[in-house]
């Protein structure tokens, strides 16, 4: 099968961040499929372009043997303002349409497009019409709801336009993939999408990396010593440092626990609020917060394995009750208990897997108390939570298994099976 994937935030080989489709395309290639990716040139966290992209409208990278990535122009105004971000979205729409028409080779069997941003659906729809192939639309985050709840989207005209286009693209897509059961409920019960049109391929754990490290001679003690973690109870957060993540609540918690010298918060990643967070740590004179710049996926797993806990954190808004934090699955794959600072389906996941504890978002006192409870817990209890999370993720969220399931849905679409048959 020859697949055209439209993903504005498809990662570089050595990049840190959400690698859902980097891993998916790896499995697809192993299964004998070819993928061409239309991706952006600007990293979604830093808003920066790599030097090799500057001055270019498109850039072709042979990412793997049967996976080609075409990097498309994105305005570097992404993190400057709301209008800058909007222009960044639409600049990718224009450049990706151009790349899809003039830079791709061969005939595609199907188009897969993943959102947000919602506007990548424009590229998918137009290329679908021109190339006469169906497209599958994926919802990684409810948009525009999440943008409205976090204050990123406020213009009433653009909000109305976004809701209209969301409904339009749902109607035109052959299938809609959602990443959580709550997304499915929202689309079917509130947005009027036919239930048989919605499939569920969630985020997942990358066991290929975690198992390799768990079964290798990875020297955890040496890694901790080299990175200043020795003698500490390390709580690691991996991900974006943006408005939606609201990591100031981690800084507030660190301040409450400043006299517990053994506790260290480690924040790995980047984003538009990282500088502000660093300034807050310095202003408050905290010595229990460590910032780490983005690192490649395998290195991220080493940091997690060198920690006692992983934490998933988001702003306290209703929309985020519907999402899974993708890093949660990496913590589970590394057998680390999860401090879940997200309500809703993420809370339910941790409680069902018995792999951690729920913490009320934006309640630093609750965060601190739950950590202190863990300091008093036995090592056996913490180990059991880590093992439970690993087993649950292995049974339900194995990346390789889900990538093959995704391909199976695409095969059935192309085989002209009915939607009812496809979802059973």
Order of alpha helices (4+ residues) and beta strands (2+ residues): beta-alpha-beta-beta-beta-alpha-beta-alpha-beta-alpha-alpha-beta-alpha-beta-alpha-alpha-beta-alpha-beta-alpha-beta-alpha-beta-alpha-beta-alpha-beta-alpha-alpha-alpha-alpha
